[in-house]
Each structure stands twice: as structure tokens, then as C-alpha cells.
């Protein structure tokens, strides 16, 4: 039954995150906020990966890491820009549609 508590905490945290993003994005720059959020996230999760982290060998993994990093940064900036200029009642349902896209892409590619 502890999974239920984790699910409830995750749902409440996600709702608070959406409200917090919207409040901050009313006055702040999406670029600066994306930079700060990604740096704080890295500070939190890099120690978790420290025991299992291995640098990739070869050129291909580095190219994949580079382009995925660019994509991650672009998604963060675009998402925070959407919080700034789009009403939450419109942005959140569109943002939740990613679950459907991931489902269909997993069917196609897996």
C-alpha cells in the first residue's frame, strides 16, 4: 500500500509545480528560470548517479548526448514560455497529451 502514498504525493507535487511555474513565469524570464531549474535538478540527481556513472566511449554516444541536451534545453525554454503566455487551463491539458504521444511512439518504435 505504500505505492498509493507515493502516487498521492506525486500528484500533489505535480499540481503544486504547475502553480509554482505559473506564478514565477508571470514576471520572470523563461531562459533564466529554465537555467536555474535545470541546474538545481542536476545538483539533486547527480549524486544519485555518481556510483553508476560511466563516460561513454566513441563519438556516437557523445553526439546523442549533445543533441539530447539541446533538445532538453529547448523543451524547458518552450515549456516555460508556454507557462508565461498561455492560460493554465489550456497549457496543462496540452502538456498532459505527451502521455498519449509517448504511448503511440512506443507502439511504433518498440
Number of C-alpha atoms within 10 A of each C-alpha: 5 7 8 9 10 11 11 12 12 12 12 11 12 12 12 12 12 14 14 11 16 20 13 15 18 13 9 12 14 22 15 11 18 20 14 12 12 14 11 11 11 12 11 11 10 11 11 11 10 9 8 7 10 8 7 10 8 8 8 10 11 13 11 11 12 12 11 12 12 12 11 13 16 14 13 19 18 15 16 23 19 19 23 20 12 13 11 16 8 11 15 15 10 10 12 10 10 11 10 10 11 11 10 12 11 10 9 8 6 6
